[in-house]
Amino acid sequence: MSVNIAAPRSQRLDPKYVRGPKSRGNFEMLAWLFMRLSGVVLVVLIFGHLFANLMTGTGINALSFGFVAGKWANPVWQFWDLALLWLSMLHGTNGVRTIINDYAEKHATRAWLKGILYVATIFIVVLGSLVIFTFDPCVAGSDLAQCR
C-alpha cells in the first residue's frame, strides 16, 4: 500500500492565492531568512547546551534536579536556555506553518491548523519561560535554612 502525497502548490501560479502585489509584503522572505539565521544560532545553542550538560563534570550521571538548580542559579544559563526554548519553538513553528501552507488545501483547514499551532506555541513558550524564571530549588519539605 503506497501513500500519495501531492507536491506543494506554488502560490504564485495557483489562481486562488493571487491577491495582489502588496498583500504579503516581505513576510515570507523574512520568515525564510529567520529560518536560516535561527538555524545557525540554534546549532551553537544546542551544542553549548549538550557540552555543558554532558561533557563537563561526570557526564550524564550528574544530570539531576540539583544540577539544574545549580545551573539556573546563574543568569547566563537562564538566558541560554530561554534563548534555546524561544528560538527552537519559533523555528519549528515557522517550519510547520510552511508545511500547513503547502499541503492544506482549504482555507478553513489552513486557518484552523495554524490557529492550533500558534496557540500551542504560545502555551509552550509561556509555560517554559515561567519555569525558567520562577524555578525554586527549595522543594517543599526540604531544609529551608539552606534555601534562604
C-alpha positions in Angstrom: 0.0 0.0 0.0 1.5 3.3 -1.0 0.6 6.8 0.1 0.4 9.5 -2.5 1.3 13.0 -1.2 0.6 15.8 -3.6 3.5 18.1 -4.4 3.4 21.5 -2.7 1.5 24.1 -4.7 3.2 27.2 -5.9 1.1 30.1 -4.6 2.2 32.4 -7.3 0.8 30.1 -10.0 -2.4 29.0 -8.2 -5.2 31.5 -9.1 -6.9 31.0 -5.7 -3.9 32.5 -4.0 -3.5 35.6 -6.2 -4.4 38.5 -4.0 -2.3 41.4 -5.4 1.3 42.5 -5.2 1.2 44.1 -1.7 -0.9 41.5 0.3 2.0 39.5 1.8 4.8 42.1 1.8 8.1 40.8 2.8 6.8 38.4 5.5 7.7 35.2 3.6 11.2 36.5 2.7 11.8 37.5 6.4 10.4 34.1 7.5 12.9 32.3 5.1 15.7 34.5 6.4 14.7 33.8 10.0 14.9 30.0 9.4 18.4 30.3 8.1 19.7 32.6 10.8 17.9 30.9 13.7 19.2 27.5 12.5 22.8 28.7 12.7 22.2 30.2 16.2 20.4 27.0 17.3 23.3 24.8 16.3 25.6 26.9 18.6 23.0 26.9 21.5 22.3 23.2 21.2 26.0 22.1 21.1 26.8 24.5 24.0 23.9 23.0 26.0 25.0 19.5 25.2 28.6 20.2 26.1 27.7 21.9 29.4 25.3 19.1 30.4 27.1 16.0 29.2 30.8 16.7 28.7 31.7 18.7 31.9 31.7 17.1 35.3 30.7 13.4 35.4 28.6 13.4 32.3 25.1 12.1 32.1 25.2 10.7 35.6 25.4 14.2 37.0 22.0 15.3 35.5 19.6 15.7 38.3 17.3 18.3 40.0 20.3 19.7 41.9 22.3 20.0 38.7 19.6 22.1 37.0 19.1 24.1 40.2 22.8 24.9 40.3 22.9 25.7 36.6 19.8 28.0 36.7 21.3 29.9 39.7 23.5 31.6 37.1 21.5 34.1 34.9 23.7 33.3 31.9 22.3 29.7 31.8 18.8 31.0 32.3 19.2 33.3 29.3 20.9 30.4 27.3 18.0 28.0 28.0 15.5 30.7 27.4 17.0 31.6 24.0 17.1 27.9 23.2 13.5 27.5 24.1 12.3 30.6 22.2 14.4 30.1 19.1 13.6 26.4 18.8 9.9 26.9 19.2 9.7 29.8 16.7 11.9 27.9 14.2 9.8 24.8 14.5 6.5 26.8 14.3 7.7 28.6 11.2 8.6 25.3 9.6 5.2 23.7 10.4 3.4 26.9 9.2 5.1 26.5 5.9 4.1 22.8 5.7 0.5 23.7 6.5 0.5 26.4 3.8 1.9 23.9 1.3 -0.4 21.0 2.0 -3.7 22.2 3.5 -6.0 22.6 0.5 -8.9 24.5 2.1 -8.5 28.0 3.5 -10.6 27.0 6.6 -8.4 24.0 7.2 -5.3 26.1 7.0 -6.8 28.7 9.4 -7.7 26.0 12.0 -4.4 24.2 11.8 -2.4 27.4 12.1 -4.6 28.6 14.9 -3.9 25.4 16.8 -0.2 25.7 16.0 0.0 29.2 17.3 -2.0 28.5 20.5 0.3 25.5 21.2 3.4 27.6 20.5 2.3 30.4 22.8 1.3 28.0 25.5 4.7 26.1 25.5 6.8 29.3 25.2 4.9 31.0 28.1 5.0 27.9 30.3 8.7 27.2 29.6 9.6 30.8 30.3 7.7 30.7 33.6 9.5 27.5 34.6 12.9 29.1 33.8 12.3 32.3 35.7 10.2 31.0 38.6 12.2 27.9 39.3 12.7 27.4 43.0 15.3 24.9 44.1 13.8 24.7 47.6 11.5 21.8 47.4 8.6 21.7 49.8 9.6 19.7 52.9 13.3 20.4 52.5 15.6 22.2 55.0 14.6 25.8 54.4 17.6 27.1 56.4 19.8 26.1 53.4 17.5 27.8 50.9 17.1 31.3 52.3 
